[in-house]
Each structure stands twice: as structure tokens, then as C-alpha cells.
Amino acid sequence: MRNDKDRHAADLHTRRYYLNKGSLLWITRHGVNSQADSLVTCLRSVADMGFDKRRFYVDAIARDIDRLRDLNLDSADNQINQVIARLEYRLTKAYFRYTMGQNFGFMNPSFVFNRLDTLAPNPYDSSKRPVRFRGLFDVKMAHADDAFYQKAMQMVRCDSVASFLKEVQPKNPFYYQLLEKLKAGGLGKAMRIKILCNMERCRWRQYDNPWQHEKYVVVNIPSFHLLAIDHQDTLSMRIGCGASKTKTPILNSHIKRMELNPQWFVPRSIVLHDMIHRVGNHGYFRARNYYVREVATGKEVDLDRVTRSMLISGAYGIAQRGGKGNALGRIIFRFDNNFSVFLHDTNSKGVFGQEDRGVSHGCIRIEKPYDFAVFLLADKNEKLKEKIYYSMTADSLANKKLVVNNVKVNPQVPLFITYYTLYPLAGGRIADYSDVYGFDAIIFDMLRKYL
């Protein structure tokens, strides 16, 4: 134990247990208990999962079990106390590694992805502020805690290891489709790595998942694609996502309302990096329906009064009036999230004809906004549909009886913004997409310790 330098979470819990004089779990006065056999049988499957059996001491544990049961002991490195000690320790370490990894994943995506991209510094701020990171992952999910390890140990003590090993297996059905593809073999190195990375995504124990709902929306970033499911009905469309420098985050939420002809409040980063040098160019602002507003009150400020220092201060911002030509298009779909990203229409329809649709500052542009709005409605009321269509298409909203500004989505529709470079299709087929943000490489680097 004292020579063990591994730093995985499971390894730290193993050391802590024995440093605190934890009792033997696998060894009794009658020898190795049958629980160890159940564990070894399960551990042999790690090779099918693409992992190295040595990382779980599979063969070493099996040899020591046989050695102890056959009393094949000697005076060198296999004295009885040495064999029992290392067998007990390795069984617990392998058990924790396997059950933690299969139940929660072999990496913590929240920790890794939210320390990946740094935010561009304010070019007008001379103070040396600490580096800030761009949030890229906000999915509520379970992680291994002390209660999990306590339960794992209790399962050994009460002769329930076999049932616990079944309990910790991934719940995502796509995991098993990928596992079978991996076991079939005949794969190139690149495809093998891609399968391992997507299997890891399937292990993450999210609190909410698409298969728990009959009506939901899935956005898959690598495919630049949105899929809306309502029982047997499906709506499919192309999307535009964040560019590599301004990635769309991975998150789960619920779409709660639609806003017609929304204003666009230009993000401060865009103001400081791309627009501040336009101050004084009234023609630029008016041609694009931009105006300057006081952030605290929302009041519009006369362009003649606007200075660069006002925008640098953060007390003033730039907004674009709603309507035709707005960067958000004619409708936006809002949902709670910590990144101020949303699904919305766009006035640049040409993006949907591009193969690489990583074009935004993080928001998701959708190809069929009206169809999507209708999909979200629980009651497909014809009058409401007519109002939405008029409000989205009319150049002048003169007919006030047909104008609608906000529509609640009730009940709210679950939204899953995901990142799968392999994705299940109908009929058991699997689609293959490019790793547009390079996330597979990051996941694979975390998995190397088990390969």
C-alpha cells in the first residue's frame, strides 16, 4: 500500500480504507471468500471493454487466489502474509476501480471540460486578473462519493458482490451497441479509439436521459443536427453551433418559452473585440438596427452621447432591435442554462448548406424554426400557429391581432445538447461524425491509464 503511487479516485479510497485500519474484506480464516471469484469473473471482461487487464490486476489476482488455495507458498516473495496482504489490497483496488468506472465513468467530464478553454481577456483591462475558463459542460450527474464506497464494501460483507456488479453497469442502451462493435474486432486504430470515447460518454450517470421521455429534443454537436421526438413522430433538421473558439456547451435543460422577434443583446466580448471601434459611426449602427442601452435601466442612449469609455465600463451595452435582419432571426427558444446560449432562428440561412456549421458564438441556429415551434406546442391550435407564422414572416407587423410576442411551452420539453462522434440510427446502424471540438482526444487521454 505504501508503495502504491496511483492517484485515481478509486485508488485513494482504497488506501484510505486500509490506512484507517479497515478490516479484511475478501479474506476470512477459511481463506479467500467466494466473492473474490465473482469479481475475477467480471474483471476478465475488461479486455472486451478495450482495457488492459493488468490495470485491474486480473491475472495477478487469479494467480494469488490459486496460490493461497493450493498452499503453494515459499520463502521468497510468496510467503503467506505477503500473498494475503497483496491479494486483499489488489482485490479492493480492482473492485473500486471497476465499479466506480462502470457506474460513473472513468473520468469526471465536468472537471475536465470546464478547465479546457480560457476566456479571452478584456483588451481594455490592464489589471492582472486570474485566468477564467469558458464553461463547456453542465449536465447534472451522479459521482462516486463516500456513500458509494461504503455501499460497495457492504456488498462484499453481505455476499452480494455479483448483484452489485450487475447494478453498476451503464444504463445507456447505446453503450451495449458500441460494446458489441468493439468485441467484434476488425477495427482500425482510429475507430477503436472513437468507440472507447463514446462508450465512456455512455457511462456518465446523468440524472436525466432521452429514453426516460416520450417527447424530447436532442442536439448532437458533431453531427450539426437536431432531432425532435414526440412518441413516434420525428422532426429532423440541420443546425449551426459554436465555432471551435466559442464552443457550444454540453448541457441538459427544458425548453420553457418561445420569444418572437427578439432583441439581441450583444455579448460583451463581441462589443469589446469587434464593435467598440465603430463608436461614432452612426450609419453602421442604424443600418443594423443597433442601439446603445444603459444596462441598469435598459434605457436607450442617444448615439451622439456614446463614447468608447462608456462601453468599456460595462455600464452600457449594445442591442439589436427585433424583426427582420436580427441576428437571432424571428424566433428564439429559451431554456434555463448558465451560459446564455439558446436555440434560435437566423438571418443567415446559407449556413445550413455548409458542411462545417461551427459558426456561432455558442448559440444554436436551427434550420426549421417554424416547424420546431409547432412541434413544441402541446395543443396545435390553428389560430396560435397562424399568429406564430405571421409574427415570423411579416415584414411589417401591422396586423396587431396576429402579432404574438411570447409563447409558453407547457409542458416544458426536455432538451439534451450532447456530443457523440458515434450516434445510433434506426435499424441498429451507427453514424460516424468528425470530432469537431477535439473532445475525443481529451477523453482518450484520460482513458490511457486503463489501456
C-alpha positions in Angstrom: 0.0 0.0 0.0 2.7 2.5 0.9 4.5 1.8 -2.4 1.3 2.4 -4.4 1.6 5.7 -6.2 -1.5 5.6 -8.3 -3.7 8.6 -7.9 -7.1 7.6 -9.4 -10.1 8.3 -7.1 -10.7 4.6 -6.5 -7.0 4.1 -5.5 -7.2 6.9 -3.0 -10.3 5.4 -1.4 -8.5 2.0 -1.3 -5.5 3.4 0.6 -7.6 5.5 2.9 -9.7 2.4 3.9 -6.6 0.4 4.9 -4.7 3.3 6.4 -7.8 3.7 8.7 -7.3 0.0 9.8 -10.2 -1.3 7.7 -11.0 -4.9 8.3 -10.3 -7.5 5.6 -13.0 -7.7 3.0 -12.0 -10.7 0.9 -10.0 -13.0 3.3 -11.5 -15.0 6.1 -10.0 -17.5 8.5 -11.1 -20.1 5.9 -9.2 -18.4 3.1 -10.4 -16.4 0.1 -14.2 -16.0 0.1 -16.3 -16.8 -3.0 -16.9 -13.0 -3.5 -13.4 -12.8 -5.0 -14.3 -15.4 -7.6 -17.3 -13.4 -8.7 -15.2 -10.3 -9.0 -12.4 -12.0 -11.0 -15.0 -13.4 -13.4 -16.3 -9.9 -14.0 -12.9 -8.4 -14.2 -11.9 -10.7 -17.1 -14.4 -8.7 -19.2 -12.4 -5.5 -19.1 -10.4 -6.7 -22.1 -13.7 -6.8 -24.1 -14.2 -3.2 -23.0 -10.9 -2.3 -24.5 -8.9 -2.0 -21.3 -5.7 -3.7 -20.2 -6.4 -6.5 -17.7 -3.1 -5.5 -15.9 -4.7 -2.2 -14.9 -7.2 -4.3 -12.8 -4.6 -7.0 -11.7 -6.8 -9.7 -13.2 -4.1 -12.4 -13.8 -2.1 -11.4 -10.7 -5.2 -11.8 -8.5 -6.2 -15.1 -10.1 -2.6 -16.5 -9.5 -2.6 -15.4 -5.9 -6.1 -16.9 -5.3 -4.8 -20.3 -6.7 -1.6 -20.0 -4.8 -3.4 -19.4 -1.5 -6.0 -22.2 -2.0 -3.3 -24.7 -3.1 -1.0 -23.5 -0.3 1.7 -23.0 -3.0 3.7 -20.8 -0.7 7.5 -20.3 -0.4 10.0 -18.3 1.4 10.7 -15.7 -1.3 8.0 -13.2 -2.4 5.1 -15.6 -1.8 5.1 -16.1 1.9 1.6 -16.4 3.3 1.4 -13.0 4.9 2.7 -11.3 1.6 0.2 -13.2 -0.5 -2.8 -12.5 1.7 -1.8 -8.8 2.0 -1.4 -8.1 -1.7 -4.4 -10.2 -2.6 -6.7 -8.3 -0.2 -5.3 -4.9 -1.4 -5.5 -5.7 -5.1 -9.0 -7.1 -4.9 -10.3 -4.0 -3.2 -8.4 -1.7 -5.6 -9.6 -3.5 -8.7 -13.2 -3.7 -7.3 -13.3 0.0 -6.6 -11.8 0.9 -10.0 -14.2 -1.3 -11.9 -17.4 -0.4 -10.0 -16.7 3.3 -9.9 -15.7 3.4 -13.6 -18.7 1.4 -14.8 -21.2 3.2 -12.6 -20.0 6.8 -13.1 -17.3 6.8 -15.9 -13.6 6.6 -15.7 -13.2 10.4 -15.9 -15.1 13.4 -14.5 -16.3 15.4 -17.5 -17.3 18.4 -15.5 -13.9 18.8 -14.0 -12.0 18.2 -17.3 -14.1 20.2 -19.8 -14.7 23.2 -17.6 -10.9 23.7 -17.4 -10.3 23.4 -21.1 -10.8 26.8 -22.8 -9.7 30.1 -21.4 -11.9 33.2 -21.9 -10.3 35.9 -24.0 -9.1 38.7 -21.6 -10.7 42.2 -21.7 -8.3 44.1 -24.0 -9.1 47.3 -22.1 -8.4 45.8 -18.6 -4.8 46.3 -17.5 -5.3 44.6 -14.2 -3.8 41.1 -13.9 -7.0 39.1 -13.2 -6.7 35.3 -12.7 -7.3 33.2 -15.8 -11.0 32.4 -16.3 -12.3 29.3 -18.1 -15.2 29.0 -20.5 -17.9 26.7 -19.2 -18.4 23.8 -21.6 -20.2 21.2 -19.5 -23.2 21.5 -17.3 -25.0 18.1 -17.0 -26.4 17.1 -13.6 -25.0 13.7 -13.0 -24.0 11.4 -10.1 -20.4 11.0 -9.0 -18.8 8.5 -6.7 -18.9 9.7 -3.1 -18.1 8.1 0.3 -21.6 6.6 0.4 -20.9 4.7 -2.8 -17.7 3.2 -1.5 -19.4 2.3 1.8 -22.1 0.6 -0.2 -19.5 -1.2 -2.3 -17.8 -2.6 0.8 -21.1 -3.6 2.4 -21.9 -5.6 -0.7 -18.8 -7.7 -0.1 -19.6 -8.2 3.5 -23.2 -9.4 2.8 -22.3 -11.7 0.0 -23.9 -9.5 -2.7 -20.9 -8.7 -5.0 -22.4 -10.5 -8.0 -25.6 -8.5 -7.9 -23.7 -5.2 -7.2 -21.5 -5.8 -10.3 -24.7 -6.0 -12.4 -26.2 -2.9 -10.7 -23.2 -0.7 -11.6 -23.3 -1.4 -15.4 -24.1 1.6 -17.7 -27.8 2.3 -18.2 -27.4 3.9 -21.7 -28.5 1.3 -24.3 -26.1 2.7 -26.8 -23.2 1.5 -24.6 -24.0 -2.1 -25.4 -24.3 -1.5 -29.1 -20.8 0.0 -29.0 -19.5 -2.8 -26.8 -20.7 -5.4 -29.4 -19.0 -3.5 -32.2 -15.7 -3.3 -30.2 -15.9 -7.0 -29.3 -16.5 -8.0 -33.0 -13.0 -6.7 -33.8 -11.5 -5.9 -37.2 -11.3 -2.2 -36.4 -8.7 0.3 -37.3 -7.0 2.3 -34.5 -8.9 5.5 -35.2 -12.3 3.7 -35.0 -11.3 1.7 -31.9 -10.4 5.0 -30.1 -13.7 6.6 -31.2 -15.7 3.6 -29.8 -13.8 3.8 -26.5 -14.5 7.5 -26.1 -18.2 7.2 -26.9 -18.6 4.2 -24.5 -17.1 6.4 -21.8 -19.8 9.1 -22.6 -22.4 6.4 -22.2 -21.1 5.6 -18.7 -21.7 9.1 -17.3 -24.6 8.7 -14.9 -26.9 11.6 -15.9 -29.9 12.3 -13.8 -32.0 12.8 -16.9 -31.8 10.9 -20.2 -33.7 11.0 -23.5 -35.0 7.4 -23.1 -36.9 8.5 -20.0 -39.2 10.7 -22.1 -41.7 10.3 -24.9 -41.3 13.9 -26.1 -37.8 15.5 -26.1 -35.2 17.3 -28.2 -31.6 16.1 -28.8 -28.9 18.3 -30.3 -25.8 16.5 -31.3 -22.9 18.9 -31.8 -20.6 16.8 -34.0 -23.4 16.0 -36.4 -24.6 19.6 -36.5 -28.1 18.1 -36.2 -31.3 18.4 -34.1 -33.7 15.6 -33.6 -37.1 16.3 -32.0 -39.1 13.2 -30.9 -42.8 13.1 -29.9 -43.7 9.5 -29.4 -43.5 8.1 -32.9 -43.3 11.4 -34.7 -39.8 12.8 -35.6 -38.7 16.2 -36.7 -35.1 16.4 -38.1 -33.1 19.5 -39.1 -29.6 20.9 -39.6 -28.2 23.3 -37.1 -25.3 25.7 -36.7 -23.2 25.5 -33.5 -20.4 27.4 -31.8 -17.1 27.7 -33.5 -14.0 26.0 -32.1 -13.1 29.2 -30.2 -16.6 29.7 -28.8 -17.9 26.2 -28.4 -21.5 25.3 -27.7 -21.6 23.8 -24.2 -22.9 20.3 -23.4 -26.0 20.6 -21.2 -29.4 19.3 -20.3 -32.4 21.6 -19.7 -36.1 22.1 -20.6 -37.4 24.5 -23.3 -39.8 26.7 -21.5 -40.8 29.5 -23.9 -40.6 31.0 -27.4 -39.9 34.7 -28.0 -41.0 36.1 -31.3 -38.9 38.9 -32.9 -36.5 39.0 -30.0 -33.9 41.7 -29.4 -30.3 40.6 -29.4 -28.2 41.8 -26.5 -24.8 41.7 -27.9 -22.3 39.8 -25.7 -19.8 42.0 -24.0 -16.9 40.0 -25.5 -18.2 40.9 -29.1 -18.7 44.5 -28.1 -15.1 44.9 -26.8 -13.4 42.9 -29.5 -15.4 43.6 -32.6 -17.7 46.6 -32.3 -16.2 49.2 -30.0 -14.1 50.8 -32.8 -17.5 51.5 -34.6 -18.4 54.2 -32.0 -19.2 57.4 -33.8 -20.2 55.6 -37.0 -23.9 56.2 -36.7 -24.6 54.7 -40.2 -23.2 51.3 -39.1 -25.4 51.2 -36.0 -28.6 52.4 -37.8 -28.2 50.1 -40.8 -28.1 47.1 -38.5 -30.7 48.3 -36.0 -28.2 48.5 -33.2 -28.7 50.9 -30.3 -26.8 51.6 -27.1 -28.6 51.0 -23.8 -27.8 51.6 -20.2 -27.5 48.1 -18.6 -29.0 49.0 -15.2 -32.2 50.7 -16.6 -32.5 49.4 -20.1 -32.9 53.0 -21.4 -31.7 53.8 -24.9 -28.8 56.3 -25.1 -28.6 58.8 -27.9 -25.8 57.8 -30.3 -24.3 61.3 -30.2 -23.6 60.8 -26.5 -22.0 57.4 -26.8 -18.2 57.1 -26.1 -15.8 54.2 -26.1 -15.2 54.6 -22.4 -19.0 54.1 -21.7 -18.9 50.7 -23.4 -15.6 49.7 -21.8 -17.0 50.5 -18.4 -19.6 47.7 -18.7 -22.4 50.1 -17.6 -23.6 50.3 -21.2 -24.1 47.7 -23.9 -25.3 47.3 -27.4 -28.5 45.7 -28.5 -30.2 45.0 -31.8 -33.9 45.6 -32.3 -36.1 42.7 -33.1 -37.6 42.0 -36.5 -36.3 41.3 -40.0 -32.5 41.2 -40.2 -31.9 40.5 -36.5 -29.0 38.1 -35.8 -31.3 35.9 -33.8 -33.8 35.7 -36.7 -37.5 35.9 -35.9 -37.8 33.5 -33.0 -35.7 32.3 -30.1 -36.3 29.2 -27.9 -35.4 29.8 -24.3 -34.3 27.4 -21.6 -32.5 27.7 -18.3 -28.7 27.4 -18.5 -25.6 29.0 -17.1 -24.1 30.0 -20.5 -26.7 32.4 -22.0 -27.0 30.1 -25.1 -30.3 29.3 -26.8 -31.8 27.8 -29.9 -32.9 30.4 -32.4 -33.7 31.3 -36.0 -31.0 33.1 -38.1 -31.0 35.7 -40.9 -28.1 33.8 -42.5 -29.8 30.8 -44.0 -26.8 29.9 -46.1 -25.1 28.4 -43.1 -27.3 25.3 -43.4 -25.8 24.5 -46.8 -22.2 24.3 -45.3 -20.6 21.1 -44.3 -18.8 22.7 -41.4 -21.5 24.6 -39.4 -19.4 25.7 -36.5 -20.2 29.3 -37.0 -21.7 30.9 -33.8 -20.6 32.3 -30.5 -22.2 29.3 -28.7 -25.9 29.5 -29.5 -27.6 27.0 -31.8 -29.1 28.2 -35.1 -31.9 25.9 -36.4 -32.9 25.3 -39.9 -36.7 24.9 -39.5 -37.7 27.4 -36.7 -41.4 27.5 -37.5 -41.7 23.7 -37.7 -39.8 23.5 -34.4 -42.2 26.0 -32.8 -45.2 23.9 -33.8 -43.5 20.7 -32.6 -43.1 22.3 -29.1 -46.8 23.1 -28.8 -48.8 20.6 -26.8 -52.0 21.9 -28.3 -51.6 22.5 -32.1 -54.1 25.4 -32.0 -54.6 26.6 -35.6 -55.1 30.3 -34.5 -51.9 30.2 -32.5 -50.0 28.6 -35.3 -51.2 31.4 -37.6 -50.0 34.1 -35.2 -46.6 32.5 -34.9 -46.3 32.2 -38.6 -47.3 35.8 -39.2 -45.0 37.1 -36.5 -42.1 35.2 -38.0 -42.6 36.2 -41.7 -44.3 39.6 -41.9 -42.0 42.4 -42.9 -44.3 44.8 -41.1 -46.3 43.6 -38.1 -49.2 46.0 -38.8 -52.0 43.5 -38.0 -51.7 43.6 -34.2 -54.4 40.9 -33.9 -52.0 38.4 -35.4 -48.9 39.5 -33.5 -47.6 37.3 -30.7 -44.5 38.1 -28.7 -44.2 35.2 -26.2 -45.5 31.7 -26.2 -45.1 29.4 -23.1 -44.0 25.8 -23.8 -46.3 23.9 -21.4 -45.4 21.3 -20.5 -41.8 22.2 -20.9 -39.9 19.9 -23.3 -36.6 18.2 -22.2 -33.6 19.3 -24.2 -30.3 17.4 -24.4 -27.3 19.1 -26.0 -24.9 16.2 -26.5 -21.5 15.4 -28.0 -21.4 12.0 -29.6 -19.0 11.3 -32.5 -20.7 8.0 -33.0 -24.5 8.1 -32.8 -27.2 5.4 -33.0 -29.6 5.4 -36.0 -32.7 3.3 -36.8 -32.2 -0.3 -37.6 -29.1 -0.7 -35.4 -26.9 1.5 -37.6 -24.3 3.8 -36.2 -23.4 7.2 -37.7 -19.8 8.4 -37.7 -19.1 12.1 -37.2 -15.9 14.2 -37.0 -14.6 15.3 -33.6 -15.2 18.9 -34.3 -14.1 20.2 -30.9 -11.4 17.7 -30.3 -13.2 16.2 -27.2 -12.4 12.6 -28.2 -8.7 13.2 -27.9 -9.2 14.6 -24.4 -11.4 11.7 -23.3 -8.9 9.2 -24.8 -6.0 10.8 -22.9 -7.9 10.3 -19.6 -8.6 6.7 -20.5 -5.0 5.9 -21.3 -4.3 5.0 -17.7 -6.5 1.9 -18.2 -5.3 0.9 -21.6 
